[in-house]
């Protein structure tokens, strides 16, 4: 670490004119702070990039003299401060503003240069003009919806509604408003969505085709490269019914016939990996025909154990056990005809890890088996298998020879994070 006096001289050289605003970010790993630099930051002459995480102490942030001088590039919004809640009574300081309002204020102060946003929202609420006029909405959600379209520098967006039911969302719902906004964000390359996917509007039917409902996949931003869809605590099988359009929309994304999509990585929810085998198999041909580079799980799972799916089916909640994902994953692997990566996601449970590794070994046996497999030690200085196991994943490569209907074939590799 450079001594404070040396650091002062170093930055005096860089900032000969103390009125210069520095555009960049520093970390404790590459610089040492002295009082002069603190004063620069306090006076707005040294702009420092920052992040707001879910456990932020809002009282300290509000009282800090740096609050307006640190550009927040990343915000992870606490579920406790959900801006869509009707009335938030969590007070901060002298009661001038509640915590949800302060989070919106941080959002407003940094909307121009915010690059990453993760927010909890109750997507089912009505945000129509009528609801606003009748004072049914909090100021936090109306402000949030006004600010979100201004996030023109946003590169990744995570929307979480872990308790949401699956149904046909009305056009006046927060879900539809957020999907409409995110479609227009010009730099959005990464999207994670946990919540209801289907709305009540229909696509106009083309000649010879049946109309389908609008859904999340109809609102993907033009520059999107990575898409993660997760169910959270409640797998939502309803969305995959053919008439709802999610299945046909996903097949279009996978096939990407007209090169409409730029998606390279696609992680899908437990409800997808719990489809009936015949329905699941219908996605494999589009996947082989398309150019997706990675596919995998958007939710945590157990290879040999199915999760509980719950759906609100008037007038009661229906629950049933999803089948274990092992057969679907095995079918996918043995049906691949091109190079791709498969991500099972991290897992630190010893029993589950052993089951996954055993499953990898089984891929060189039986019908449509792979030729061979090997552990792939990453080029990051770690070659100890124990390192990967304790961190919840290992890498494997498997090779297969494929011969198509025309008689031509090739050998390809599937890289897996297991």
C-alpha positions as CSV (number, residue, x, y, z in Angstrom):
1,X,0.0,0.0,0.0
2,X,1.4,3.5,-0.9
3,X,1.9,5.7,2.1
4,X,-0.5,8.6,2.5
5,X,2.0,11.3,1.7
6,X,3.1,9.5,-1.5
7,X,-0.5,9.1,-2.5
8,X,-1.0,12.8,-2.0
9,X,1.9,13.6,-4.3
10,X,0.7,11.1,-6.9
11,X,-2.8,12.6,-7.1
12,X,-1.4,16.1,-7.0
13,X,0.4,15.2,-10.2
14,X,-2.8,13.8,-11.8
15,X,-5.0,16.7,-10.5
16,X,-2.8,19.7,-11.2
17,X,-6.0,21.6,-11.6
18,X,-8.1,20.7,-8.6
19,X,-11.2,21.7,-10.4
20,X,-11.0,18.6,-12.7
21,X,-13.7,16.0,-12.1
22,X,-12.3,12.5,-12.2
23,X,-14.5,10.0,-14.1
24,X,-13.8,6.5,-12.8
25,X,-13.9,4.1,-9.9
26,X,-11.4,3.3,-7.2
27,X,-11.2,0.4,-4.7
28,X,-9.1,0.0,-1.5
29,X,-7.1,-2.5,-3.4
30,X,-5.5,0.0,-5.7
31,X,-5.3,3.3,-3.9
32,X,-4.9,4.8,-0.4
33,X,-7.1,7.6,0.8
34,X,-5.9,10.8,2.5
35,X,-7.8,13.8,3.8
36,X,-7.2,15.8,0.6
37,X,-9.0,13.2,-1.4
38,X,-11.8,13.0,1.0
39,X,-12.3,16.8,0.6
40,X,-12.2,16.4,-3.1
41,X,-15.0,13.9,-3.0
42,X,-17.1,15.9,-0.5
43,X,-16.8,18.9,-2.8
44,X,-17.9,17.0,-5.9
45,X,-14.5,17.1,-7.6
46,X,-13.8,13.4,-7.3
47,X,-16.7,11.2,-8.5
48,X,-16.6,7.7,-7.1
49,X,-18.7,4.9,-8.3
50,X,-20.6,3.0,-5.6
51,X,-23.2,0.2,-5.0
52,X,-26.3,0.1,-2.8
53,X,-27.0,-3.4,-1.4
54,X,-30.1,-4.7,0.3
55,X,-28.7,-4.2,3.8
56,X,-27.9,-0.5,3.4
57,X,-28.1,1.7,6.5
58,X,-30.4,4.4,5.1
59,X,-30.0,6.6,8.2
60,X,-26.2,6.8,7.6
61,X,-26.6,7.3,3.9
62,X,-29.0,10.2,4.3
63,X,-26.7,11.9,6.9
64,X,-23.5,11.3,4.8
65,X,-22.1,14.4,3.1
66,X,-21.1,12.0,0.2
67,X,-24.6,10.9,-0.5
68,X,-24.9,13.2,-3.6
69,X,-21.3,12.8,-4.7
70,X,-21.1,9.0,-5.1
71,X,-22.5,7.7,-8.4
72,X,-24.4,4.6,-7.7
73,X,-23.9,2.1,-10.6
74,X,-25.6,-0.9,-8.9
75,X,-28.7,-1.0,-6.7
76,X,-30.0,-4.2,-5.1
77,X,-33.3,-3.2,-3.6
78,X,-34.4,-4.7,-0.4
79,X,-37.7,-6.6,-0.4
80,X,-38.6,-4.7,2.8
81,X,-38.6,-1.5,0.7
82,X,-40.7,-2.8,-2.2
83,X,-41.8,0.5,-3.9
84,X,-45.0,-1.2,-5.1
85,X,-46.4,-1.7,-1.6
86,X,-49.4,0.6,-1.0
87,X,-48.2,2.2,2.2
88,X,-44.8,1.7,3.8
89,X,-44.6,2.8,7.4
90,X,-40.9,2.1,8.0
91,X,-39.7,5.5,9.2
92,X,-36.1,6.8,9.0
93,X,-34.5,9.6,11.1
94,X,-37.0,12.3,12.0
95,X,-39.8,10.8,10.0
96,X,-39.5,13.1,7.0
97,X,-39.4,10.2,4.6
98,X,-40.0,6.4,4.9
99,X,-37.4,3.9,3.8
100,X,-39.1,3.1,0.5
101,X,-39.2,6.8,-0.4
102,X,-35.5,7.1,0.4
103,X,-34.7,4.2,-1.9
104,X,-36.6,5.9,-4.7
105,X,-34.7,9.1,-4.0
106,X,-31.4,7.2,-4.3
107,X,-32.8,5.8,-7.6
108,X,-33.7,9.2,-8.8
109,X,-30.3,10.7,-8.0
110,X,-28.5,8.0,-10.0
111,X,-30.9,7.2,-12.8
112,X,-28.7,8.5,-15.6
113,X,-25.7,6.3,-14.9
114,X,-27.2,3.3,-13.2
115,X,-26.0,0.1,-14.8
116,X,-27.4,-2.7,-12.7
117,X,-30.7,-2.9,-10.9
118,X,-32.3,-5.7,-8.8
119,X,-35.7,-4.9,-7.4
120,X,-38.6,-6.7,-5.6
121,X,-42.0,-5.8,-7.0
122,X,-45.6,-6.9,-6.3
123,X,-46.3,-7.3,-10.0
124,X,-50.1,-8.0,-9.5
125,X,-51.1,-4.6,-8.3
126,X,-53.2,-2.2,-10.4
127,X,-51.2,0.8,-11.6
128,X,-53.8,2.3,-13.9
129,X,-54.6,6.0,-14.1
130,X,-57.9,5.3,-12.3
131,X,-56.0,3.7,-9.4
132,X,-53.7,6.7,-9.2
133,X,-56.5,9.2,-9.4
134,X,-58.4,7.4,-6.6
135,X,-55.2,7.5,-4.4
136,X,-54.8,3.7,-4.3
137,X,-51.1,3.9,-5.3
138,X,-48.2,5.0,-3.2
139,X,-46.0,7.8,-4.4
140,X,-43.0,5.4,-4.5
141,X,-44.5,3.2,-7.2
142,X,-45.6,6.1,-9.4
143,X,-42.2,7.7,-9.1
144,X,-40.5,4.4,-9.8
145,X,-42.5,3.9,-13.0
146,X,-41.6,7.4,-14.1
147,X,-37.9,6.9,-13.4
148,X,-37.4,3.4,-14.8
149,X,-37.7,4.4,-18.5
150,X,-34.9,7.0,-17.9
151,X,-32.4,4.3,-17.0
152,X,-30.9,4.4,-20.5
153,X,-27.5,3.2,-19.3
154,X,-29.0,0.1,-17.6
155,X,-27.2,-3.1,-18.6
156,X,-28.8,-5.7,-16.3
157,X,-32.2,-5.8,-14.7
158,X,-33.5,-8.3,-12.1
159,X,-37.2,-8.3,-11.2
160,X,-38.3,-10.4,-8.3
161,X,-41.9,-11.3,-7.3
162,X,-41.3,-14.5,-5.3
163,X,-44.9,-14.8,-4.1
164,X,-46.6,-14.0,-7.4
165,X,-49.3,-16.4,-8.8
166,X,-49.5,-17.3,-12.4
167,X,-52.5,-16.1,-14.3
168,X,-53.4,-13.8,-17.2
169,X,-52.2,-10.4,-15.9
170,X,-54.4,-7.4,-16.8
171,X,-53.0,-4.6,-19.0
172,X,-53.3,-2.2,-16.1
173,X,-51.0,-4.4,-13.9
174,X,-47.5,-3.4,-12.7
175,X,-46.2,-6.6,-14.5
176,X,-47.3,-5.4,-17.9
177,X,-46.0,-1.8,-17.3
178,X,-42.6,-3.1,-16.3
179,X,-42.4,-5.4,-19.3
180,X,-43.3,-2.6,-21.6
181,X,-40.6,-0.3,-20.1
182,X,-37.9,-2.9,-20.1
183,X,-38.4,-3.7,-23.8
184,X,-37.4,-0.1,-24.6
185,X,-34.2,0.0,-22.5
186,X,-31.5,0.5,-25.2
187,X,-28.5,-1.1,-23.4
188,X,-30.1,-3.9,-21.5
189,X,-28.1,-7.1,-22.1
190,X,-29.0,-9.1,-19.0
191,X,-32.5,-9.9,-17.6
192,X,-33.5,-12.0,-14.7
193,X,-37.3,-12.4,-14.2
194,X,-38.9,-14.2,-11.2
195,X,-42.7,-13.9,-11.4
196,X,-45.7,-14.3,-13.6
197,X,-45.0,-14.3,-17.3
198,X,-48.4,-14.2,-19.0
199,X,-50.7,-11.3,-19.7
200,X,-54.3,-11.2,-21.1
201,X,-53.6,-9.5,-24.5
202,X,-53.5,-11.7,-27.6
203,X,-51.2,-11.6,-30.6
204,X,-53.1,-10.8,-33.8
205,X,-53.3,-14.1,-35.6
206,X,-51.5,-14.6,-38.8
207,X,-53.1,-16.5,-41.7
208,X,-53.1,-20.2,-40.8
209,X,-52.0,-19.6,-37.3
210,X,-53.8,-19.5,-34.0
211,X,-53.6,-16.4,-31.9
212,X,-51.6,-16.6,-28.6
213,X,-51.4,-14.5,-25.6
214,X,-48.6,-12.0,-25.0
215,X,-46.0,-13.1,-22.5
216,X,-42.6,-12.2,-21.1
217,X,-40.8,-13.4,-24.3
218,X,-42.7,-10.9,-26.4
219,X,-41.0,-8.1,-24.4
220,X,-37.4,-9.0,-24.6
221,X,-35.1,-6.0,-25.2
222,X,-33.4,-5.9,-28.6
223,X,-29.8,-6.1,-27.2
224,X,-30.5,-8.9,-24.7
225,X,-27.8,-11.5,-24.4
226,X,-28.5,-13.3,-21.2
227,X,-32.0,-14.3,-19.9
228,X,-32.7,-16.0,-16.6
229,X,-36.3,-17.1,-15.8
230,X,-36.9,-18.5,-12.3
231,X,-40.0,-19.6,-10.4
232,X,-38.8,-18.9,-6.9
233,X,-40.7,-20.8,-4.2
234,X,-43.7,-21.6,-6.5
235,X,-43.1,-23.3,-9.9
236,X,-45.7,-22.0,-12.3
237,X,-46.8,-24.7,-14.7
238,X,-49.7,-22.6,-15.9
239,X,-47.4,-20.5,-18.1
240,X,-46.3,-23.4,-20.2
241,X,-49.8,-24.3,-21.4
242,X,-49.6,-24.2,-25.2
243,X,-52.5,-21.7,-25.5
244,X,-50.6,-19.1,-23.4
245,X,-47.8,-18.7,-25.9
246,X,-44.8,-19.1,-23.5
247,X,-43.9,-22.5,-25.1
248,X,-44.2,-21.2,-28.7
249,X,-42.3,-18.0,-27.7
250,X,-39.4,-20.0,-26.2
251,X,-39.2,-22.2,-29.3
252,X,-38.9,-19.1,-31.4
253,X,-36.1,-17.8,-29.1
254,X,-34.3,-21.2,-29.3
255,X,-34.6,-21.6,-33.1
256,X,-33.9,-17.9,-33.8
257,X,-34.7,-18.5,-37.4
258,X,-34.7,-14.8,-38.5
259,X,-31.8,-13.9,-36.2
260,X,-34.1,-11.6,-34.3
261,X,-32.6,-12.4,-30.9
262,X,-29.0,-11.9,-29.6
263,X,-29.5,-14.2,-26.6
264,X,-26.4,-16.4,-25.9
265,X,-27.2,-17.7,-22.4
266,X,-30.7,-19.0,-21.3
267,X,-31.4,-20.3,-17.8
268,X,-35.0,-21.7,-17.4
269,X,-37.2,-22.3,-14.3
270,X,-38.1,-25.5,-12.5
271,X,-41.5,-25.5,-14.1
272,X,-39.8,-25.9,-17.5
273,X,-37.6,-28.8,-16.3
274,X,-40.8,-30.4,-14.8
275,X,-42.7,-30.6,-18.1
276,X,-44.1,-33.9,-19.3
277,X,-41.5,-35.7,-21.3
278,X,-43.3,-35.3,-24.6
279,X,-43.7,-31.6,-24.1
280,X,-40.1,-31.2,-23.0
281,X,-38.8,-33.1,-26.0
282,X,-40.5,-30.7,-28.4
283,X,-38.0,-28.0,-27.3
284,X,-34.9,-30.0,-28.3
285,X,-35.2,-29.7,-32.1
286,X,-35.4,-25.9,-31.9
287,X,-32.4,-25.8,-29.5
288,X,-30.3,-27.9,-31.8
289,X,-31.3,-25.8,-34.8
290,X,-30.5,-22.5,-33.1
291,X,-27.5,-20.6,-31.8
292,X,-28.0,-20.5,-28.0
293,X,-24.5,-21.0,-26.5
294,X,-25.7,-21.9,-23.0
295,X,-28.8,-23.5,-21.4
296,X,-29.4,-24.4,-17.8
297,X,-31.4,-24.0,-14.6
298,X,-32.7,-20.6,-13.3
299,X,-33.7,-22.2,-10.0
300,X,-32.0,-24.4,-7.5
301,X,-33.1,-28.0,-7.7
302,X,-32.4,-31.6,-6.7
303,X,-31.7,-34.0,-9.5
304,X,-33.7,-36.9,-8.2
305,X,-36.4,-35.0,-6.3
306,X,-39.3,-33.0,-7.7
307,X,-40.5,-29.7,-6.2
308,X,-44.0,-28.7,-5.2
309,X,-45.9,-26.6,-7.8
310,X,-48.7,-24.3,-6.6
311,X,-51.2,-22.4,-8.6
312,X,-54.2,-20.3,-7.9
313,X,-57.1,-22.0,-9.7
314,X,-60.3,-20.3,-8.6
315,X,-61.5,-20.6,-6.0
316,X,-58.7,-22.6,-4.4
317,X,-54.9,-23.1,-4.5
318,X,-53.9,-26.3,-6.3
319,X,-50.7,-28.1,-5.4
320,X,-48.9,-31.1,-6.9
321,X,-45.5,-32.7,-7.0
322,X,-43.4,-32.0,-10.1
323,X,-41.4,-34.9,-11.5
324,X,-37.6,-34.9,-10.8
325,X,-35.7,-33.1,-13.6
326,X,-33.2,-36.0,-14.1
327,X,-35.0,-37.6,-17.0
328,X,-35.5,-34.3,-18.8
329,X,-31.9,-33.3,-18.3
330,X,-30.7,-36.8,-19.5
331,X,-33.0,-36.6,-22.5
332,X,-31.6,-33.1,-23.4
333,X,-28.0,-34.2,-23.2
334,X,-28.5,-37.4,-25.2
335,X,-30.4,-35.6,-27.9
336,X,-27.9,-32.7,-28.5
337,X,-26.4,-32.6,-31.9
338,X,-24.2,-29.5,-31.6
339,X,-21.7,-27.9,-29.2
340,X,-23.2,-26.1,-26.3
341,X,-22.7,-25.4,-22.5
342,X,-25.1,-26.7,-19.9
343,X,-25.3,-25.1,-16.4
344,X,-26.8,-27.0,-13.5
345,X,-26.0,-24.2,-11.1
346,X,-24.0,-24.4,-7.8
347,X,-24.9,-26.9,-5.1
348,X,-23.0,-27.4,-1.8
349,X,-25.1,-30.3,-0.5
350,X,-22.8,-33.4,-0.4
351,X,-25.5,-35.9,-1.3
352,X,-26.8,-33.8,-4.2
353,X,-23.3,-33.2,-5.5
354,X,-22.6,-36.9,-5.5
355,X,-25.8,-37.6,-7.4
356,X,-24.9,-35.0,-10.0
357,X,-21.3,-36.4,-10.5
358,X,-22.7,-39.9,-10.8
359,X,-25.2,-38.8,-13.4
360,X,-22.3,-37.2,-15.5
361,X,-20.6,-40.6,-15.4
362,X,-23.7,-42.3,-16.7
363,X,-23.7,-40.2,-19.9
364,X,-21.1,-42.5,-21.4
365,X,-23.5,-45.5,-21.1
366,X,-26.8,-46.5,-22.8
367,X,-28.5,-45.2,-25.9
368,X,-27.1,-42.1,-27.6
369,X,-24.2,-42.1,-25.1
370,X,-21.2,-39.8,-25.2
371,X,-17.8,-41.1,-26.2
372,X,-15.9,-39.9,-23.1
373,X,-15.8,-37.3,-20.4
374,X,-13.2,-35.5,-18.3
375,X,-13.1,-33.0,-15.5
376,X,-12.1,-29.6,-16.7
377,X,-9.9,-27.6,-14.3
378,X,-10.4,-23.9,-15.0
379,X,-7.5,-21.7,-15.9
380,X,-7.7,-19.7,-12.7
381,X,-4.9,-21.2,-10.7
382,X,-7.1,-23.8,-9.1
383,X,-6.6,-27.4,-10.1
384,X,-7.8,-29.1,-6.9
385,X,-11.1,-30.9,-7.3
386,X,-11.9,-30.2,-3.7
387,X,-11.8,-26.5,-4.3
388,X,-14.7,-26.8,-6.8
389,X,-16.7,-29.2,-4.7
390,X,-16.6,-26.9,-1.7
391,X,-17.6,-23.9,-3.8
392,X,-20.6,-25.7,-5.1
393,X,-19.6,-26.7,-8.7
394,X,-17.3,-28.6,-10.9
395,X,-16.7,-28.4,-14.6
396,X,-16.9,-31.4,-17.0
397,X,-16.5,-31.8,-20.7
398,X,-18.2,-34.6,-22.6
399,X,-17.6,-35.6,-26.3
400,X,-20.1,-37.1,-28.7
401,X,-20.1,-38.2,-32.3
402,X,-23.2,-37.1,-34.2
403,X,-24.3,-38.4,-37.6
404,X,-27.2,-36.6,-39.2
405,X,-29.9,-38.0,-41.5
406,X,-27.8,-37.1,-44.5
407,X,-25.0,-39.4,-43.3
408,X,-22.6,-36.6,-42.5
409,X,-21.4,-36.3,-38.9
410,X,-18.9,-34.6,-36.6
411,X,-17.6,-34.8,-33.1
412,X,-18.6,-32.0,-30.7
413,X,-18.1,-31.2,-27.0
414,X,-20.6,-30.2,-24.4
415,X,-19.2,-28.2,-21.5
416,X,-21.1,-28.5,-18.2
417,X,-21.0,-26.7,-14.9
418,X,-22.2,-29.3,-12.5
